[in-house]
Amino acid sequence: MPRFVLLMVFTLSLLPAGLAAAAGGERHTGYYYPAITSEEVFRARAPVTDTAGREMRVGFIVAQTKQQQKRAYPPRYAIFAKGDEAEKMIIVGLDGHSFATLYRARGVLAQLTASARASALFRNLAVEDIFTFFDLARMLGFERITVSDGKTYSHRIELR
């Protein structure tokens, strides 16, 4: 009997790892957003910077969140980083409108591109008319961005 108990404990200890592997290691689906409904690959024009790291990515997310909190109206979306190295950016709509469709989410991403292009970083590199928000994310070392309305769809952008 003790051998059977040990075997069961060992088998159960492997179960979460097996489930995570079966789901492609994606543990955020079903918690932060619904299942991925569409995907794309973005080939960044910018390389990952030498100084890119977890601290820089978390700092970027904190700055974005603080910027939203300074506005006179509630945030339209939540932006956060997940993963051991904060390499996964997640953007989830908080109202029923801004991310109601993937097209609207792309509109918000276009606004984030406009903000990135106005940054000193892009101006100093003289790329403000070339690079996008996705390029900035890749420069910071993000590997993917998931956008969702938090209800019906999730779209994943793999940054390469």
C-alpha positions as CSV (number, residue, x, y, z in Angstrom):
1,M,0.0,0.0,0.0
2,P,2.7,2.6,0.8
3,R,4.2,2.0,-2.6
4,F,0.8,2.8,-4.2
5,V,0.5,6.0,-2.2
6,L,4.0,7.1,-3.3
7,L,3.2,6.4,-6.9
8,M,0.0,8.4,-6.6
9,V,1.8,11.4,-5.0
10,F,4.5,11.3,-7.6
11,T,1.9,11.1,-10.5
12,L,-0.2,14.0,-9.0
13,S,2.9,16.1,-8.6
14,L,3.6,15.8,-12.3
15,L,0.0,16.7,-13.3
16,P,0.2,20.5,-13.3
17,A,3.4,20.4,-15.3
18,G,1.8,18.1,-17.8
19,L,-1.3,20.2,-18.1
20,A,0.9,23.3,-18.6
21,A,2.9,21.5,-21.3
22,A,-0.3,20.3,-23.0
23,A,-1.5,23.9,-23.1
24,G,1.8,25.1,-24.7
25,G,2.9,26.4,-21.3
26,E,0.2,29.0,-21.4
27,R,-1.2,29.5,-17.9
28,H,-2.7,32.9,-18.5
29,T,-5.4,31.8,-20.8
30,G,-8.7,31.5,-18.9
31,Y,-7.3,33.7,-16.1
32,Y,-6.5,37.1,-17.7
33,Y,-8.1,36.5,-21.1
34,P,-10.2,33.9,-23.0
35,A,-8.6,31.4,-25.3
36,I,-6.5,32.8,-28.2
37,T,-8.7,33.3,-31.2
38,S,-6.2,34.7,-33.6
39,E,-2.4,35.1,-34.0
40,E,0.1,37.0,-36.0
41,V,3.9,37.3,-36.2
42,F,5.5,40.8,-36.2
43,R,9.0,41.0,-37.5
44,A,10.5,43.9,-35.6
45,R,12.8,46.3,-37.4
46,A,14.6,46.9,-34.1
47,P,16.8,44.5,-32.2
48,V,16.5,43.8,-28.5
49,T,18.6,46.4,-26.8
50,D,21.6,45.3,-24.8
51,T,20.1,46.8,-21.6
52,A,16.7,45.1,-22.0
53,G,15.8,43.0,-19.0
54,R,13.0,42.2,-16.6
55,E,13.5,45.5,-14.6
56,M,13.3,47.6,-17.8
57,R,10.1,45.8,-19.0
58,V,8.4,46.1,-15.6
59,G,9.5,49.8,-15.4
60,F,7.9,50.4,-18.8
61,I,4.6,48.8,-17.7
62,V,4.6,50.9,-14.5
63,A,5.2,54.1,-16.5
64,Q,2.3,53.2,-18.8
65,T,0.0,52.5,-15.9
66,K,1.0,55.8,-14.1
67,Q,0.4,57.7,-17.3
68,Q,-3.2,56.2,-17.5
69,Q,-3.8,57.1,-13.8
70,K,-3.0,60.7,-14.4
71,R,-5.9,61.1,-16.8
72,A,-9.2,62.6,-15.8
73,Y,-11.1,59.5,-16.9
74,P,-10.8,55.8,-15.9
75,P,-8.3,53.6,-17.9
76,R,-9.7,52.0,-21.0
77,Y,-7.4,49.0,-20.7
78,A,-5.0,47.3,-18.3
79,I,-1.5,46.7,-19.4
80,F,0.8,44.3,-17.6
81,A,3.7,42.0,-17.9
82,K,3.8,38.3,-17.1
83,G,6.4,35.5,-17.3
84,D,9.4,34.8,-15.3
85,E,11.3,37.5,-17.1
86,A,8.2,39.8,-17.6
87,E,8.6,38.9,-21.3
88,K,4.8,38.6,-22.1
89,M,2.9,41.9,-22.4
90,I,-0.9,41.6,-21.9
91,I,-3.4,44.3,-22.7
92,V,-7.0,43.8,-21.7
93,G,-9.9,46.2,-22.3
94,L,-11.6,47.4,-19.2
95,D,-14.6,49.1,-20.7
96,G,-17.2,47.6,-23.1
97,H,-16.1,49.7,-26.0
98,S,-12.3,50.3,-26.6
99,F,-11.5,46.7,-27.2
100,A,-15.0,45.5,-28.3
101,T,-13.5,44.3,-31.6
102,L,-10.0,43.4,-32.7
103,Y,-10.2,46.4,-35.0
104,R,-10.8,48.8,-32.1
105,A,-7.9,47.1,-30.2
106,R,-5.7,47.8,-33.2
107,G,-6.8,51.4,-33.0
108,V,-5.6,51.6,-29.4
109,L,-2.3,49.9,-30.5
110,A,-2.0,52.6,-33.2
111,Q,-2.4,55.3,-30.5
112,L,0.4,53.5,-28.5
113,T,2.5,53.8,-31.6
114,A,1.9,57.5,-31.8
115,S,3.0,57.8,-28.1
116,A,6.1,55.7,-28.8
117,R,7.0,57.9,-31.8
118,A,6.8,61.0,-29.7
119,S,9.3,59.5,-27.2
120,A,12.8,60.8,-26.8
121,L,14.1,57.3,-27.5
122,F,12.6,57.2,-31.0
123,R,13.6,60.8,-31.7
124,N,17.2,60.2,-30.6
125,L,17.4,57.1,-32.8
126,A,15.7,59.1,-35.7
127,V,13.2,56.3,-36.2
128,E,10.0,58.1,-35.1
129,D,8.5,57.8,-38.6
130,I,9.5,54.1,-39.0
131,F,9.2,52.2,-35.8
132,T,6.0,51.2,-34.1
133,F,4.8,50.3,-30.6
134,F,5.6,46.7,-31.5
135,D,9.2,47.7,-32.4
136,L,9.5,49.4,-29.0
137,A,8.1,46.3,-27.2
138,R,10.7,44.2,-29.0
139,M,13.5,46.6,-28.2
140,L,12.6,46.2,-24.5
141,G,12.7,42.4,-24.9
142,F,9.1,41.5,-24.9
143,E,8.5,38.3,-26.8
144,R,4.8,38.6,-27.4
145,I,1.8,40.8,-26.8
146,T,-1.7,39.5,-26.1
147,V,-4.6,41.8,-26.6
148,S,-8.2,41.0,-25.5
149,D,-11.6,42.4,-24.8
150,G,-11.5,40.2,-21.7
151,K,-14.7,38.6,-22.8
152,T,-14.9,37.0,-26.3
153,Y,-11.5,37.1,-28.1
154,S,-7.8,37.2,-27.5
155,H,-5.2,38.1,-30.2
156,R,-1.6,37.1,-29.8
157,I,1.3,39.0,-31.5
158,E,4.6,37.1,-31.6
159,L,7.5,39.6,-31.7
160,R,10.5,38.3,-33.6
